[in-house]
Amino acid sequence: MTTITAEQMREHLADGQATPLLPEGIPGPVHHAGRWWLIPEDAHDYQPADADRAARLDEFAQRLAAGAKALQTRTDQEER
């Protein structure tokens, strides 16, 4: 199984090659190289998410992006 250490993932994040799901970043889910990666409870390294979990992470990422956009719109309106 392909894995990525947390340190390697930090490097991918710093280089802009990966995007964390949450602002806290490591050790949360990260989108890198076209797929979601996460650290399972019983592991220390990132592993690719299975298809079901990846679909849920995609949905969650879309919700977070929509919330961030709505917040920015509201902030922009209040500044006017």
C-alpha positions in Angstrom: 0.0 0.0 0.0 1.2 3.5 -0.8 1.7 5.7 2.2 3.0 9.3 2.8 4.5 10.2 6.1 3.1 13.2 8.0 6.4 15.0 7.4 6.3 14.4 3.6 2.7 15.7 3.6 3.7 18.8 5.5 6.2 19.4 2.7 3.5 18.9 0.0 1.3 21.4 1.9 4.2 23.9 2.2 4.9 23.6 -1.6 1.3 24.1 -2.4 1.0 20.6 -3.9 -1.6 19.5 -1.3 -4.7 21.1 0.3 -5.9 20.3 3.8 -9.6 19.8 4.4 -9.5 21.9 7.5 -7.4 24.9 8.3 -5.5 23.0 11.0 -4.0 20.8 8.3 -1.9 17.9 9.6 -3.1 15.4 10.8 -6.5 15.9 9.1 -7.5 14.7 5.7 -5.5 16.2 2.8 -6.2 16.3 -0.9 -3.0 15.5 -2.8 -2.2 14.2 -6.3 -5.9 13.9 -7.2 -7.0 11.9 -4.2 -7.8 12.2 -0.5 -5.3 11.0 2.1 -5.8 10.4 5.8 -4.2 8.8 8.7 -6.3 5.9 10.0 -6.6 5.4 13.8 -4.2 2.4 13.8 -1.5 4.0 11.6 1.1 6.8 11.6 1.3 7.6 7.9 -1.2 9.0 5.4 -3.0 6.4 3.3 -5.3 6.9 0.3 -9.0 7.2 1.3 -11.3 4.5 0.0 -13.9 5.5 -2.6 -16.8 5.9 -0.1 -14.7 8.0 2.3 -13.3 10.1 -0.6 -16.9 10.9 -1.8 -17.8 12.0 1.7 -14.7 14.2 2.0 -15.5 15.7 -1.4 -19.0 16.6 -0.2 -17.6 18.0 3.1 -15.0 20.1 1.2 -17.7 21.5 -1.0 -19.8 22.5 2.1 -16.8 24.1 3.7 -16.1 26.1 0.5 -19.7 27.2 0.2 -19.7 28.3 3.9 -16.4 30.2 3.4 -17.8 31.9 0.3 -21.0 32.9 2.1 -19.0 34.3 5.0 -16.8 36.3 2.7 -19.9 37.7 0.9 -21.4 38.7 4.2 -18.2 40.3 5.3 -17.9 42.2 2.1 -21.4 43.5 2.4 -20.9 44.6 6.0 -17.7 46.6 5.0 -19.7 48.6 2.4 
